[in-house]
């Protein structure tokens, strides 16, 4: 494997920040929760937003490429879908609302 778990986590985080056009200042809200090697050629990186239960799972290959078809997971349901977003920067709240609505 050419990448370490830490490098895979950074690549996945950078991928999402670029995908969503997140500024450096807002990037600090996101955290790599885990980076696990699955097989000899790729990692699964779990990314979350500080203070939220939502998670993104991104595959990072040993070439440094990310699979653009990442998975989003959230335990938030029904009327509670947006209550926890009131103190978030608007761009982060918009991303989470979009992801939650698309499930």
Secondary structure, DSSP 8 states (H G I E B T S, - for coil): --S-HHHHHHHHHHHHHHHHT--HHHHTTEEEEEEEE-SSSEEEEEEEETT---EEEEEEETTS-B-S--EEE----GGGGTGGGTTS-HHHHHHHHHHHHH-
